[in-house]
Amino acid sequence: MKELNWDTPEKLRSLLDEIVSWKSMTLSEGERQFPAKLHAKLQSLAYFQKHPEHLTTHEADLRRKFLTAFYKHPEAKETICLISHFDTVNTEEYGVFEPLATQPEELTKVLREKLDEVQEDVRKDIESGEFLFGRGTMDMKMGLVMHMSLIEKASVESWPINLLLLTVPDEEVNSAGMRFAVPVLLELQKKHQFTYKLFLNSEPTFRQDPTDKSNYLYTGSIGKLLAASLFYGKETHAGEPLSGITSSYISSFMTREMEWNDLFQETVLGETTPLPVTLQQTDLRLHYSTQTPYRSSALYNIFLMKHSASEAFNIFKKVAETAAEKCNEAYEHICKKHNVEPIGKVKVIRYKELLAYAANKLGEDYINEVKADIHYNEAWDDREKSLRITDKLMIQCQELAPAIIVLLTPPYYPAVNSSGNKLIEDCTSFIATVAQNKFNLPIRRIHYFNGICDLSYVNYSGSAEGWNAFEENTPVWGDSYTLPFKEMQELNAPVLNVGPFGYDAHKRTERLNIKNAFEEFPVIMEELIHMVSKTE
């Protein structure tokens, strides 16, 4: 039999070192170049030399691409889609070690000489020699390396099932890669006349708390909605504070109501979503002056399990109404105390309602011009653009103030879960048995992956009613951000996440367990593929 390139722990480690060295931070030039390098690497396999049409890069956005590598068995119809992302977060937190952040072997060696600069639990892991450090080692280039190995072995040994490797950019910010990949997955299915049997991601195991050392697999992924508010008060001179009302004052009530509000919390299958928090609060004035701040904004993180975007947005609006009610009550008390007339009551307005009001007052052409001007600025991301569009409209509709405008911004990750699906339950039991019997490695199931991942864009079970609020209240919808909801519904195979074990994703101490990654994980994954190929 032909000697394989990536079939031993040593070869896998060498491949990971190389893949990690290809710097690919989100929105960097390295991220744009990565698919071409990977394409060249996979071209070394005999299968893709014989079938070059099965190895393809596809256009995403911002000159970025995603890659598909398709191993097709001549008689197989069932297909496992192996999903990964190749972008990483930035590396500034490495400080003086930043030049080595994507050189795992060198970084690990240097850290052994700098034990006094890390906390105790990391020091123990360095001294043990059981971990490989570096940006992307854990999240999630080891998952991609594993998929490359599976594709190679399947093609050489003619495994009786199709494998489609999909690796995408931009998972860490907007998941643009996966959103652009969804229609391509459907095109490939139609072209090659196969059915998707399983969407298998290999994001790493994430700790449930700082002391957790357990291994997990995930039969779903938590959802996320990014809600936003624009606060509009009435400006005045700081010397006459009660002649207006500051947006800061209004927003303080919203912050108090949103932070850790358990109205959003869901408990499903014994697991509970983290509470919402404020991710950003910003004064929209660009310069200091003695004019009181009357325009500000905030972003709020909301996790989802069963809630649709529409359901979560309705809760968000009710929370805003509670905040406005408390704000009005406190404001009226202050006005009464100082014997001044209130300038008005704070009201809550959906973005959809503001847009309709502005269109009626200013005309559709004006709305389109505002959006075009803002989208022209490439320095602003979709969150900034969403807030600026809303602000521009509200500047022309200040008769609506004081007000809280509630809206949504990208990204939106629908929750997905396949717990209870027969194939997934069989896979869960099988993996736990193999890991325990072969490696004395206990693996526990978590129903919702808590790290957010691209599985959110397949096997979508929602309805138009569930996503309408997102389309109607996201200012950049249809321009710089869309979600292929209907196509996501068509990718209806179950989901599973099985990945390597490590710690501290997105930290400078990100590290991968060497034995698990290069000895245990490959065996578990290969046996899982064989098991799925034999399952009816």
Secondary structure, DSSP 8 states (H G I E B T S, - for coil): ----SS-SHHHHHHHHHHHHHS--BTTSHHHHHHHHHHHHHHTTSHHHHH-GGGEEEEE-STT-EEEEEEE--TT--EEEEEEEE--B---GGGGGGGGGTT-HHHHHHHHHT-GGGS-HHHHHHHHHT-EEESTTIIIIIHHHHHHHHHHHHHHHHT-SSEEEEEEES-TTTT-HHHHHHHHHHHHHHHHHT-EEEEEEE---B--SSTT---EEEESEE-EEEEEEEEEE-B--BTTSGGGSB-HHHHHHHHHHHHTT-TTS--EETTEE----EEEEEEE--SS--SB---EEEEEEEEEESS--HHHHHHHHHHHHHHHHHHHHHHHHHHHHHTT-------EEEEHHHHHHHHHHHH-HHHHHHHHHHHHH-TTS-HHHHHHHHHHHHHHTTGGG-SEEEEEEEEEEE--EE-TT-HHHHHHHHHHHHHHHHHH---EEEESSBTT--GGGGSS----HHHHHHHHHH-TTBTTTB---HHHHHH--S-EEE---BEE-TTSTT-EEEHHIIIIIHHHHHHHHHHHHHH--
